[in-house]
Amino acid sequence: MSLFAIGDLHLHFQSELKAPGQLREPIWKDHEVEFRRNCEKLIKPEDTLVLVGDHSWGKKLPECEKDLEYIISLPGKKILLRGNHDMFWDAKKTDALNQQFAGKLFFLQNNYASYQDYAIVGTKGFTFEGPFYVRMNKIVGWDAAAESAAIHLIDREMERLRISFEAAKKDGYNRFIMFLHYPPTNIMERNSDFTVIAEEYKAEQVIYAHCHGEHRFHDSIEGRQHGIMYRLVSGDYLKWMPLQIL
């Protein structure tokens, strides 16, 4: 019995693909075939696979049906985290999604999932990725309005993440694996509200995605910091091989 994770599948069985990198870069060619092949080699029916956001390019649930059917057909129990491109998933309707896909998929938002004696907690998160303007490794410009909007989004996501932690804690869990879609920090940070809450609840690992394309792979924390293991699991970074977390 093992726990695996990967993010950024960006499936598009029913939607038009417009992302330049996905259209152009070789790593994305037939990636859904490669990913299925790797899952079938690696993941057993009793295992759990956490998909760390950006599941589908579909904007409405009917446009994602084949993408979600593909995920359902993969081996193991599937837990889905919400990503910034998952327009089909209204956070306020997570309970409805869990009812609709009961026994097939679990949607992680304002709740938690259990794995052995761990609680799997998470939220989409948010990282202020700009616009700040850098020249010769120095900040030469700043968009205060964008920063203000980012602070609002981070506060909202922190509230959702705390709900997830507290629900698990109320049910007696004290071991946590924390999942974010966005990285916990941007390229200028070593700490953030998300690293602080991970330390507050003594999360053992923080797993994140979103940083895909080789130029983005090292944008955030990697490895151990303050006793917590941080891992990037974007699909193209992992070459479509799910990463074993536990």
Secondary structure, 3 states (H helix, E strand, C coil): CCEEEEECCCECCCCCCCCHHHHHCHHHCCHHHHHHHHHHHHCCCCCEEEECCCCECCCCHHHHHHHHHHHHCCCCEEEEECCCCCCCCCHHHHHHHHHHCCCCCEEECCCCEEECCEEEEEECCCCCCCCEEEECCEEEEECHHHHHHHHHHHHHHHHHHHHHHHHHHHCCCCCEEEEECCCCCCCCCCCCHHHHHHHHCCCCEEEECCCCCHHHCCCCCCEEECCEEEEECECCCCCCCCEECC
